[in-house]
Amino acid sequence: MADGSLNMKKRFAICAFTLVTLLGTCAFAQEQATQASPGQQTAGAQAAAQPPQAAQPPAAAPTQKPTRIRVAGKVQQAMLVHRVMPVYPPDAKGAHISGTVLLHLIIDKGGAVEKVEYISGPPELKTSAMDAIKQWRYKPTLLNGEPVEVDTMISVVFTLG
């Protein structure tokens, strides 16, 4: 009976992980579609407002290079060239608070951390994690030979040893 319960828990954990991953992917796709829509609507509105002209071959759509890409935290960690370890806050240490702080990062084209947002984790550890991460440096991420910004998530683990 215990084995059946354990297998059920594993299945639930896998399903929950898959659901969270799919929701994140769907949100990203929806965000990309929303960003593309305003330009397309504007072009369509302009075309409707102009009088019809002689038949012309359709103009090639300009290729738009992405300026920011989403990269998994584990993949981006391989690009890390300068890491500053967070200082364990004395108040949190005294209260035996440990855990994982999840942060959302935007890394600029040069590899510097441009923006850090707190997502989850013990609030007592948030400031220390964010202060350390702001000092991290990465190798620039290239897409087709061009540097791009990176959107990623980082986990900072605090353990009492």
Order of alpha helices (4+ residues) and beta strands (2+ residues): alpha-beta-alpha-beta-alpha-beta-beta-alpha-beta-beta-beta
